[in-house]
Amino acid sequence: MPDAAQQDLAEPLGRAVAVEPGRPRPGRLSIGVVGAGRVGAVLGAALSHAGHVLVGASGVSEESISRIETLLPGVPHLDPEAVVRAADLVLLTVPDDALGELVGGLAAVDAWRPGQIAVHCAGRYGTEVLAAAAQRGVLTLAIHPAMTFTGTSLDHARLVNATFAVSAPAAVLPIALALAVEMGGEPIVIAEEDRPAYHAAICHAANHVVTAVVQSSGMLARLGVENPGRVLGPVTHASVEGALSEAPGAVSTLTGPVVRGDAQTVAAHVAALTTDPDMLRAYVAMARATADLALAGSRIGPAQYADLIAALGSTGEVAP
């Protein structure tokens, strides 16, 4: 159970609090942003809009420095250690692979102090990556907004009702949930051990759709289509919206030659894509996955499935 101090912190977060004019709102925190990239600057601004006080932000690249000036006006540009020493809550928004080393390095110079809150926004990790801070009495939270960021003020509106995946020890989970709400999001709780699978699912949907569209746009451009986006827009929007509207595992919105069992058409696609090995590899992999879904959903039968796999395998193998 959270102690009294943690309850005092969590209760004002995430809900409206009546405050007399000129008096500070209760439960407000001093916030530091370590890594003012596309995510950090936007989330820092969201917490500022919720009434918290930004005391520092770090960033190395010109883009990060520009975001601090634009999205966090008046916030001091400090090095990471100075940000941590100044803040009650530290928002860690550095690349995933740098997170553990950064937290450990800050621990090595005794930058962390008991009672602080450390929040990272990496989808891959739970709170275990913040262990070096937790060992020094820091409350550790993982809050991942499931959206893409432009790093501009346009993201503020997009945060509203976005899903935030939250992981934290039970005693401080209410604080994590409340912070997600304050940033405009709808929190869901993801178990610590499920974070890698959760993140893989998000990336597979978001990143690989973009990869497919980029590859398809390139192919259409090489064929002389002047505006590939105009061709692809209606079909991709309809496909994604249809898939999102279905129950998990449903395949009724699947369309195209694979779910029709048109093995000869698929073979023709494979032959045509031999001029683009990268797109061919992606096409073959996703067509096989689509065939698996179609078979499991009874959209095609075993004989059609076998013909499709033969069409993909006989000409679709491309050396890495």
C-alpha positions in Angstrom: 0.0 0.0 0.0 1.3 3.5 -0.7 2.3 5.5 2.4 0.6 8.8 3.3 3.1 10.9 1.4 2.5 9.0 -1.8 -1.3 9.2 -1.4 -1.0 13.0 -0.9 0.9 13.2 -4.2 -1.3 10.9 -6.2 -4.7 12.1 -5.2 -4.6 15.7 -6.7 -3.1 14.3 -9.9 -5.5 13.4 -12.8 -8.5 15.4 -11.5 -9.6 19.0 -11.4 -8.6 20.8 -8.2 -10.4 24.0 -7.1 -7.7 26.6 -6.3 -8.1 30.2 -5.2 -6.7 32.7 -7.7 -3.0 33.5 -6.9 -2.5 30.3 -4.9 -0.4 27.4 -6.2 -2.3 24.2 -7.0 -1.7 21.3 -4.6 0.2 18.2 -5.7 2.2 20.1 -8.3 5.7 18.8 -9.0 8.9 20.3 -10.4 9.5 18.5 -13.7 12.8 17.8 -15.4 13.1 16.5 -19.0 16.1 14.4 -19.9 16.2 14.1 -23.6 14.0 16.8 -25.2 13.4 14.9 -28.4 10.0 14.6 -30.1 8.5 12.8 -27.2 10.1 14.5 -24.2 9.4 18.1 -25.2 5.8 17.4 -26.0 5.1 15.4 -22.8 7.0 18.1 -20.8 4.7 20.7 -22.2 1.7 18.6 -21.4 2.7 18.3 -17.8 3.3 22.1 -17.7 -0.2 22.7 -19.1 -1.4 20.5 -16.2 0.1 22.9 -13.7 3.4 21.3 -13.0 6.6 23.5 -13.0 9.3 22.7 -15.5 12.7 23.3 -14.0 15.1 22.1 -16.7 15.5 20.2 -19.9 18.5 18.6 -21.6 19.2 18.1 -25.3 22.3 17.9 -27.4 21.1 18.2 -31.0 20.1 21.4 -32.6 16.6 20.0 -33.1 16.3 19.3 -29.3 17.6 22.7 -28.4 15.1 24.3 -30.8 12.2 22.2 -29.3 13.1 23.4 -25.8 13.0 27.0 -27.0 9.7 26.5 -28.9 7.7 24.0 -26.8 9.2 24.7 -23.4 9.8 28.5 -23.5 11.7 29.9 -20.6 12.8 26.4 -19.3 16.5 26.3 -18.5 18.7 24.2 -20.9 20.7 22.0 -18.5 22.9 18.9 -18.6 21.2 15.7 -17.5 22.7 15.6 -14.1 21.6 19.2 -13.3 18.1 18.3 -14.6 17.9 15.3 -12.2 19.2 17.3 -9.2 16.6 20.1 -9.8 13.5 18.0 -10.3 10.9 16.1 -8.2 9.9 14.2 -11.3 12.3 13.3 -14.0 11.0 12.4 -17.4 13.5 10.2 -19.2 12.9 10.3 -22.9 16.2 9.1 -24.4 16.5 6.3 -27.0 15.6 2.9 -25.5 19.1 1.4 -25.8 20.6 4.4 -23.9 18.2 4.3 -21.0 19.8 1.8 -18.7 23.3 3.3 -19.1 22.0 6.8 -18.5 20.1 5.8 -15.3 23.2 4.0 -14.0 25.5 6.8 -14.8 23.3 9.3 -12.9 23.3 6.9 -10.0 27.1 6.7 -10.0 27.3 10.5 -9.5 24.6 10.4 -6.7 22.2 12.5 -8.8 19.1 10.6 -7.7 17.6 11.2 -4.2 15.0 9.3 -2.2 11.4 10.3 -2.9 12.0 11.4 -6.5 9.9 10.1 -9.3 11.6 8.7 -12.4 9.4 8.1 -15.5 10.6 6.6 -18.7 8.5 6.5 -21.9 10.1 3.5 -23.7 7.5 0.9 -24.8 10.0 -1.9 -24.5 10.8 -1.7 -20.9 8.9 -1.9 -17.6 10.5 -0.3 -14.5 13.4 -2.8 -14.3 15.5 -0.6 -16.5 15.3 2.0 -13.7 16.7 -0.3 -11.0 19.7 1.8 -10.4 17.5 4.7 -9.4 15.1 2.6 -7.4 18.0 1.3 -5.3 18.4 5.0 -4.2 14.8 5.3 -3.1 13.4 6.7 -6.3 9.8 5.8 -7.3 10.0 4.3 -10.8 7.2 4.4 -13.4 6.9 3.3 -17.1 4.5 5.4 -19.2 4.4 4.8 -22.9 2.1 6.8 -25.1 0.9 4.6 -28.0 1.2 7.2 -30.8 3.7 8.7 -33.2 5.1 12.2 -32.4 6.0 15.0 -34.7 7.8 17.0 -31.9 5.6 20.0 -32.6 2.6 21.7 -30.9 0.3 19.6 -33.2 1.0 16.7 -30.8 -0.8 18.4 -27.9 -4.2 17.8 -29.3 -3.3 14.3 -30.4 -2.4 13.3 -26.8 -6.0 13.7 -25.8 -7.5 10.2 -25.5 -4.4 8.5 -26.8 -3.7 5.2 -25.0 -0.8 5.3 -22.5 0.6 1.9 -21.5 1.5 2.1 -17.8 3.6 -0.2 -15.7 4.7 0.4 -12.1 4.9 -1.3 -8.7 1.5 -1.6 -7.1 2.2 0.9 -4.4 2.8 3.7 -6.9 0.7 2.6 -9.8 -2.0 5.3 -9.0 0.6 8.0 -9.5 1.5 6.5 -13.0 -2.2 6.3 -13.9 -2.8 9.9 -12.8 0.1 11.3 -14.7 -1.1 9.6 -17.9 -4.5 11.2 -17.4 -3.0 14.6 -16.7 -1.2 14.4 -20.0 -4.5 13.8 -21.7 -4.3 10.0 -22.2 -6.3 7.0 -21.4 -4.1 4.6 -19.4 -4.0 0.9 -19.6 -1.9 -1.3 -17.3 0.6 -3.6 -18.9 2.4 -6.2 -16.8 6.2 -5.7 -16.5 7.0 -9.0 -18.3 4.6 -8.2 -21.1 6.2 -4.9 -22.2 8.4 -6.3 -25.0 5.5 -8.2 -26.6 3.2 -5.1 -26.2 5.9 -2.9 -27.9 6.5 -5.4 -30.7 2.7 -5.4 -31.4 2.6 -1.6 -31.6 5.7 -1.3 -33.8 4.6 -4.1 -36.1 1.4 -2.3 -36.8 2.7 1.2 -37.0 6.1 0.9 -38.5 5.5 -1.9 -40.9 2.5 -0.3 -42.4 4.6 2.7 -43.2 7.3 0.4 -44.7 4.8 -1.3 -46.9 3.3 2.1 -48.1 6.8 3.5 -48.8 7.8 0.4 -50.8 4.5 0.4 -52.7 4.8 4.2 -53.4 8.3 3.7 -54.8 7.1 0.9 -57.1 4.2 3.0 -58.4 6.6 6.0 -58.9 8.9 3.9 -61.0 6.0 2.8 -63.1 5.3 6.5 -63.9 2.5 7.2 -61.4 2.8 10.8 -60.6 0.9 10.8 -57.3 1.2 7.3 -55.6 -0.4 8.6 -52.5 -3.6 9.3 -54.3 -3.7 5.7 -55.6 -2.8 4.1 -52.3 -4.8 6.4 -49.9 -8.3 5.0 -50.4 -7.3 1.3 -50.2 -4.9 1.6 -47.3 -7.2 3.8 -45.2 -10.1 1.4 -45.8 -8.0 -1.6 -45.0 -6.6 -0.2 -41.8 -10.0 1.2 -40.6 -11.7 -2.1 -41.4 -9.1 -4.2 -39.5 -9.3 -1.8 -36.5 -13.0 -2.2 -36.4 -12.9 -6.0 -36.2 -12.6 -8.1 -33.1 -9.1 -9.4 -32.3 -8.3 -12.3 -34.6 -11.2 -11.7 -37.0 -10.4 -11.8 -40.7 -13.5 -10.7 -42.5 -11.9 -7.5 -43.8 -9.0 -9.3 -45.4 -9.1 -8.9 -49.1 -7.0 -9.5 -52.2 -5.7 -12.5 -54.1 -4.3 -14.4 -51.1 -7.7 -14.6 -49.4 -9.3 -15.5 -52.7 -6.9 -18.3 -53.2 -5.6 -16.8 -56.5 -2.2 -18.5 -56.5 -1.5 -17.6 -60.2 -2.0 -13.9 -59.4 0.3 -14.2 -56.4 2.9 -15.9 -58.6 2.6 -13.1 -61.1 3.2 -10.6 -58.3 6.3 -12.4 -57.1 7.7 -12.5 -60.7 7.1 -8.8 -61.2 8.8 -7.9 -57.9 12.1 -9.6 -58.7 13.4 -6.2 -59.8 13.0 -5.0 -56.2 14.4 -7.6 -53.8 13.6 -5.6 -50.6 9.9 -5.3 -51.6 9.8 -8.9 -52.7 11.1 -10.2 -49.3 8.5 -8.1 -47.5 5.7 -9.1 -49.9 6.5 -12.8 -49.6 6.7 -12.7 -45.8 3.4 -10.8 -45.4 1.6 -12.9 -48.0 2.6 -16.0 -46.1 1.3 -14.5 -42.9 -1.9 -13.4 -44.7 -2.4 -17.0 -46.0 -2.0 -18.3 -42.5 -4.7 -16.0 -41.2 -7.0 -16.8 -44.2 -6.6 -20.5 -43.6 -7.2 -20.2 -39.8 -10.3 -18.1 -40.5 -11.7 -20.5 -43.1 -11.4 -17.9 -45.9 -9.4 -20.5 -47.9 -9.1 -24.2 -47.7 -6.0 -26.4 -47.3 -5.6 -27.0 -51.1 -5.7 -23.3 -51.9 -3.2 -22.6 -49.0 -0.8 -25.2 -50.4 -1.0 -23.6 -53.9 -0.3 -20.2 -52.4 2.7 -21.3 -50.4 4.1 -23.0 -53.5 3.6 -19.9 -55.5 5.4 -17.8 -52.9 8.1 -20.3 -52.2 9.1 -21.4 -55.7 10.0 -18.0 -57.0 9.9 -15.9 -53.8 13.0 -17.0 -52.1 15.5 -14.1 -52.2 19.0 -14.4 -50.9 19.7 -12.0 -48.0 
